[in-house]
Amino acid sequence: MLVVNLNEQAKIIQVKCNDEMNSNIVAEGAYAVDRPDLTVLVTFKHVAIAPDNHEQLGQLLSLVISTLGELYKSLVCLRLPTVFDNQIDIDKLEVKNKISWFMSVKNDNVKFYPDNHLKPEQEQYELITDKQLILNHSETLVTMMIREGFWCRPWDLEEMKNRINSATDIAMILDKINSSPCGFGRLFTLKTNDKIFGYASDIVVDSSHQSKGFGRIIINYLVGKSVNNNEKQQNHDVTLCLQCANEGTGAVSAPKLYSRSGFEYIGDIGNRIAIFANNEYYSRT
């Protein structure tokens, strides 16, 4: 039998055998909780289970997902060590990725465009990445988010501010003439000594400002913060993920936007990235 031990302050997760004769560590890694977004990220640096031991691996995944999901009432995104990439027979594993609109990419496939900026003729607009400056526009920003994002409809001003503050990296495009936000996106990141695991969310462009490349600029900025931030990160294993819009106008445009940066649907990835996402326990009530 396995048991999960959590140290939220140190962001450490351990899974041990709960047996008098055996208390070995089966898996060890890090985790982080984005409370406003109800998302938990988990990345394991060590798993003492072979990729072809589908029964034990399924038990490990199920236990970790249920423990964190029930505790935080959150979406759980779990990344196994890269040695598990391309090694797991997904068909033999009981734990399945059931979020068909979940997308992911890792550093060998991610696409970052260093020249993807606002054009000279778009001087009316400005990309803002400073949290305090974005907070200054939180009232008009939440109005835009509620209007354009179907998942944002229950939000209020406090929710908007909490999401801004909890993000690791954040981006907003501002219409300087009207002093109004017309695009937004955020990234929550779990970083260890050799891994970066990030979850992008709340990527929205005002419908009156679409077809101007703002979505590309926002997602490109967030991707760049993970894969191109500094020389130390060049040796990190980077995995990014997100949930693509599955309703509204974004259901058509969003997949094209994210695929441009290398993201693929989890069903198309198969076993190439050992990543698992579960929203069974997600609840805002």
C-alpha positions as CSV (number, residue, x, y, z in Angstrom):
1,M,0.0,0.0,0.0
2,L,1.2,3.5,-0.9
3,V,0.8,6.7,1.1
4,V,1.4,10.4,0.0
5,N,3.4,12.8,2.2
6,L,3.1,16.5,1.4
7,N,5.2,19.5,2.5
8,E,3.5,22.5,1.0
9,Q,5.9,25.0,2.4
10,A,8.9,23.2,0.9
11,K,6.8,22.1,-2.2
12,I,7.9,18.5,-1.7
13,I,5.9,15.4,-2.4
14,Q,6.9,11.9,-1.5
15,V,5.1,8.6,-2.1
16,K,6.1,5.8,0.2
17,C,5.3,2.2,0.9
18,N,3.0,2.1,4.0
19,D,4.3,-1.2,5.3
20,E,6.1,-2.1,8.6
21,M,8.6,-4.1,6.6
22,N,8.9,-1.6,3.8
23,S,8.9,2.2,4.0
24,N,10.9,2.9,0.8
25,I,10.3,6.0,-1.2
26,V,8.5,5.0,-4.4
27,A,8.3,8.5,-5.9
28,E,9.7,11.9,-5.0
29,G,9.4,15.4,-6.5
30,A,7.8,18.8,-6.2
31,Y,4.4,20.3,-6.4
32,A,2.8,23.7,-6.4
33,V,-0.8,25.0,-5.9
34,D,-2.3,27.9,-7.9
35,R,-5.2,28.5,-5.5
36,P,-7.1,31.1,-7.5
37,D,-7.0,29.0,-10.6
38,L,-7.6,25.8,-8.7
39,T,-4.6,24.0,-10.4
40,V,-2.0,21.8,-8.9
41,L,1.2,21.0,-10.7
42,V,3.3,18.0,-9.8
43,T,6.7,17.0,-11.3
44,F,8.5,13.9,-10.1
45,K,12.3,13.7,-10.3
46,H,12.4,10.1,-9.2
47,V,10.0,7.2,-9.6
48,A,11.1,3.7,-8.6
49,I,8.6,1.9,-10.8
50,A,9.4,0.6,-14.3
51,P,7.5,2.2,-17.2
52,D,6.2,-1.2,-18.2
53,N,4.8,-2.0,-14.7
54,H,1.4,-0.6,-15.6
55,E,-0.4,-1.8,-12.5
56,Q,2.0,-0.2,-10.0
57,L,2.3,2.9,-12.1
58,G,-1.4,3.2,-12.4
59,Q,-1.7,2.9,-8.6
60,L,0.8,5.7,-8.1
61,L,-0.9,8.0,-10.5
62,S,-4.3,7.4,-9.2
63,L,-3.3,7.9,-5.6
64,V,-1.4,11.2,-6.2
65,I,-4.2,12.6,-8.4
66,S,-6.9,11.7,-6.0
67,T,-5.0,12.9,-2.9
68,L,-4.2,16.3,-4.4
69,G,-7.5,16.6,-6.3
70,E,-9.6,16.0,-3.2
71,L,-7.4,18.1,-1.0
72,Y,-7.4,21.2,-3.2
73,K,-10.6,20.6,-5.3
74,S,-8.4,21.3,-8.3
75,L,-7.3,20.3,-11.7
76,V,-4.2,18.1,-11.2
77,C,-1.4,18.2,-13.9
78,L,1.3,15.5,-13.2
79,R,4.6,15.2,-15.0
80,L,6.6,12.0,-14.7
81,P,10.4,12.0,-15.3
82,T,11.4,12.4,-18.9
83,V,12.8,8.8,-18.9
84,F,9.1,7.7,-19.0
85,D,8.5,9.6,-22.3
86,N,7.8,7.2,-25.2
87,Q,8.0,4.3,-22.8
88,I,4.5,3.8,-21.4
89,D,1.9,1.7,-23.2
90,I,-1.0,4.0,-22.7
91,D,-3.5,1.3,-23.6
92,K,-2.4,-0.8,-20.7
93,L,-2.6,1.9,-18.1
94,E,-5.8,2.3,-16.2
95,V,-5.3,6.0,-15.6
96,K,-6.3,7.9,-18.7
97,N,-6.2,11.4,-19.9
98,K,-9.9,12.3,-20.2
99,I,-9.6,16.0,-20.9
100,S,-9.6,15.9,-24.7
101,W,-9.0,19.6,-24.9
102,F,-5.8,19.4,-22.8
103,M,-2.6,20.4,-24.7
104,S,1.1,20.1,-24.0
105,V,4.5,20.7,-25.4
106,K,8.1,20.0,-24.2
107,N,11.2,21.9,-24.9
108,D,12.4,19.9,-27.9
109,N,9.2,20.8,-29.7
110,V,8.3,24.2,-28.3
111,K,8.4,27.1,-30.8
112,F,9.5,30.6,-29.6
113,Y,9.6,33.5,-32.0
114,P,11.9,36.2,-30.7
115,D,10.7,38.7,-33.3
116,N,7.0,38.3,-32.5
117,H,6.3,41.8,-31.1
118,L,3.8,44.6,-31.6
119,K,4.4,46.1,-35.1
120,P,5.4,49.8,-35.5
121,E,2.0,50.6,-36.9
122,Q,0.5,49.3,-33.7
123,E,1.9,52.0,-31.5
124,Q,-1.6,52.5,-30.1
125,Y,-1.0,49.3,-28.1
126,E,1.5,48.2,-25.4
127,L,2.4,44.8,-24.0
128,I,2.5,45.1,-20.2
129,T,4.1,42.4,-18.0
130,D,4.4,44.2,-14.7
131,K,1.9,42.9,-12.2
132,Q,1.3,46.3,-10.5
133,L,0.7,48.0,-13.7
134,I,-1.8,45.3,-14.7
135,L,-3.5,45.5,-11.3
136,N,-4.1,49.2,-12.0
137,H,-6.3,48.1,-14.8
138,S,-8.0,45.2,-13.0
139,E,-11.5,46.7,-13.0
140,T,-11.6,47.2,-16.8
141,L,-9.7,43.9,-17.3
142,V,-12.2,41.8,-15.4
143,T,-15.0,43.4,-17.4
144,M,-13.3,42.3,-20.6
145,M,-12.5,38.8,-19.3
146,I,-16.2,38.2,-18.2
147,R,-17.4,39.4,-21.6
148,E,-15.0,37.3,-23.7
149,G,-14.1,34.2,-21.7
150,F,-17.0,31.7,-21.0
151,W,-15.1,30.4,-17.9
152,C,-14.7,33.9,-16.5
153,R,-18.4,34.7,-16.1
154,P,-18.5,34.0,-12.3
155,W,-15.5,36.2,-11.6
156,D,-15.5,39.4,-9.6
157,L,-12.8,42.1,-9.1
158,E,-11.2,40.2,-6.2
159,E,-10.9,37.0,-8.3
160,M,-9.2,39.0,-11.1
161,K,-6.7,40.5,-8.7
162,N,-6.0,37.1,-7.1
163,R,-5.3,35.6,-10.5
164,I,-2.9,38.4,-11.4
165,N,-1.0,38.1,-8.1
166,S,-0.7,34.3,-8.2
167,A,0.7,34.0,-11.7
168,T,4.4,33.4,-12.2
169,D,4.4,35.4,-15.4
170,I,1.6,37.6,-16.9
171,A,0.9,39.6,-20.0
172,M,-1.7,42.2,-20.9
173,I,-2.0,44.2,-24.1
174,L,-3.3,47.7,-23.4
175,D,-5.1,50.1,-25.8
176,K,-3.3,53.2,-24.7
177,I,-5.7,55.6,-26.4
178,N,-8.7,54.2,-24.6
179,S,-6.7,53.0,-21.6
180,S,-8.5,49.7,-21.9
181,P,-7.1,46.1,-21.8
182,C,-7.7,44.2,-25.0
183,G,-5.7,41.0,-24.4
184,F,-4.5,39.0,-21.4
185,G,-2.8,35.7,-20.4
186,R,-1.0,34.1,-17.4
187,L,1.4,31.3,-16.7
188,F,1.8,29.5,-13.4
189,T,5.1,27.7,-13.2
190,L,6.7,25.0,-10.9
191,K,10.5,25.3,-11.1
192,T,13.1,22.9,-9.6
193,N,16.8,22.6,-10.1
194,D,16.4,20.9,-13.5
195,K,12.8,21.1,-14.5
196,I,10.2,23.7,-15.4
197,F,6.6,22.7,-15.5
198,G,4.2,25.4,-16.5
199,Y,0.4,25.8,-16.9
200,A,-0.9,28.6,-19.1
201,S,-4.5,29.9,-18.6
202,D,-6.9,32.8,-19.0
203,I,-5.7,33.7,-22.5
204,V,-8.2,36.0,-23.9
205,V,-8.3,38.7,-26.6
206,D,-11.2,41.2,-26.9
207,S,-13.3,40.3,-29.9
208,S,-13.1,43.9,-31.2
209,H,-9.3,43.6,-31.3
210,Q,-8.9,40.1,-32.8
211,S,-7.0,39.3,-36.0
212,K,-4.3,41.7,-34.9
213,G,-1.9,39.0,-33.7
214,F,-2.4,39.8,-30.0
215,G,-3.0,36.2,-29.0
216,R,0.2,35.1,-30.7
217,I,2.2,37.9,-28.9
218,I,0.8,36.9,-25.5
219,I,1.3,33.1,-25.7
220,N,4.8,33.7,-27.3
221,Y,5.8,35.9,-24.4
222,L,4.6,33.3,-21.8
223,V,6.4,30.5,-23.7
224,G,9.5,32.6,-23.9
225,K,9.6,33.2,-20.1
226,S,9.9,29.4,-19.7
227,V,12.3,28.4,-22.5
228,N,14.3,31.5,-23.2
229,N,14.5,33.5,-19.9
230,N,18.2,33.1,-19.1
231,E,21.2,30.8,-19.7
232,K,20.5,28.7,-16.5
233,Q,17.1,27.6,-18.0
234,Q,18.7,26.3,-21.2
235,N,19.6,23.0,-19.5
236,H,16.1,22.6,-17.9
237,D,13.6,20.0,-19.0
238,V,10.6,22.3,-19.9
239,T,7.0,21.1,-20.2
240,L,4.2,23.4,-20.7
241,C,0.5,22.6,-20.8
242,L,-2.9,24.3,-21.0
243,Q,-6.6,23.7,-21.6
244,C,-7.7,24.8,-25.0
245,A,-11.1,26.5,-25.3
246,N,-13.7,23.9,-26.2
247,E,-16.7,26.2,-26.8
248,G,-17.4,29.6,-28.2
249,T,-15.4,31.3,-30.9
250,G,-12.1,30.3,-29.2
251,A,-12.8,26.6,-30.0
252,V,-11.9,27.4,-33.6
253,S,-9.1,30.0,-33.2
254,A,-7.4,28.8,-30.0
255,P,-6.1,25.4,-31.4
256,K,-4.4,27.2,-34.3
257,L,-2.9,29.7,-31.9
258,Y,-1.4,27.1,-29.5
259,S,-0.2,24.7,-32.2
260,R,1.8,27.6,-33.7
261,S,3.9,27.4,-30.4
262,G,4.2,23.6,-30.6
263,F,1.3,22.6,-28.4
264,E,-0.5,19.4,-29.3
265,Y,-3.7,17.8,-28.0
266,I,-3.0,15.1,-25.4
267,G,-4.7,12.5,-27.6
268,D,-2.3,13.2,-30.4
269,I,0.7,13.2,-28.1
270,G,0.1,9.6,-26.9
271,N,3.0,8.4,-24.8
272,R,5.6,10.9,-26.2
273,I,5.1,13.1,-23.1
274,A,4.5,11.3,-19.8
275,I,2.0,13.9,-18.6
276,F,-1.4,13.3,-16.9
277,A,-4.2,15.7,-16.3
278,N,-7.4,15.1,-14.2
279,N,-10.2,17.6,-13.5
280,E,-12.5,15.0,-11.7
281,Y,-12.1,16.8,-8.4
282,Y,-12.2,20.4,-9.7
283,S,-14.9,22.3,-7.9
284,R,-15.6,26.0,-7.3
285,T,-18.5,25.4,-5.0
